[in-house]
Amino acid sequence: MRRFKSMKQAQRFVTAHAAVSNLFNLGRHLLRAQHYRDLRTSAFEEWNRAVT
């Protein structure tokens, strides 16, 4: 794990990481292939809206 200079910096990282992680961390073993692909597509569309 990365060492942070301050608690505030660590909190900013964790907040951003949690938002991104929730988009892309799917339980693949729990989903059918087509549903997984649909979720991945929507996750990337959401990501593109967030960064542009």
PETA-V684638 format. One record per residue. N is the residue number from 1. RES is the residue in one small letter. PHI is phi in radians with two decimals (none if undefined). PSI is psi in whole degrees, -180 to 180 (999 if undefined). D_LAST is the distance of its C-alpha to the last C-alpha in whole Angstrom. Layout:
N;RES;PHI;PSI;D_LAST, N;RES;PHI;PSI;D_LAST
This chain:
1;m;none;145;29, 2;r;-1.25;143;28, 3;r;-1.58;130;29, 4;f;-1.76;150;28, 5;k;-1.29;-30;29, 6;s;-2.59;165;29, 7;m;-1.16;-36;29, 8;k;-1.10;-43;26, 9;q;-1.12;-41;24, 10;a;-1.10;-41;25, 11;q;-1.14;-40;24, 12;r;-1.07;-43;20, 13;f;-1.12;-47;20, 14;v;-1.10;-39;21, 15;t;-1.10;-47;19, 16;a;-1.17;-41;16, 17;h;-1.12;-40;18, 18;a;-1.10;-41;19, 19;a;-1.14;-43;16, 20;v;-1.28;-41;15, 21;s;-1.06;-40;18, 22;n;-1.12;-31;19, 23;l;-1.22;-42;16, 24;f;-1.84;-10;18, 25;n;-1.65;89;21, 26;l;-1.82;146;23, 27;g;-1.38;83;27, 28;r;-0.99;-38;28, 29;h;-1.21;-11;31, 30;l;-1.71;-4;31, 31;l;-2.12;153;29, 32;r;-1.30;157;31, 33;a;-1.02;-47;29, 34;q;-1.14;-42;27, 35;h;-1.12;-40;26, 36;y;-1.07;-46;24, 37;r;-1.09;-40;23, 38;d;-1.10;-42;21, 39;l;-1.15;-39;20, 40;r;-1.11;-42;18, 41;t;-1.07;-47;17, 42;s;-1.16;-34;16, 43;a;-1.13;-43;14, 44;f;-1.20;-35;12, 45;e;-1.12;-43;11, 46;e;-1.11;-41;10, 47;w;-1.08;-44;9, 48;n;-1.09;-38;6, 49;r;-1.16;-35;6, 50;a;-1.27;-34;6, 51;v;-1.68;-9;4, 52;t;-1.91;999;0
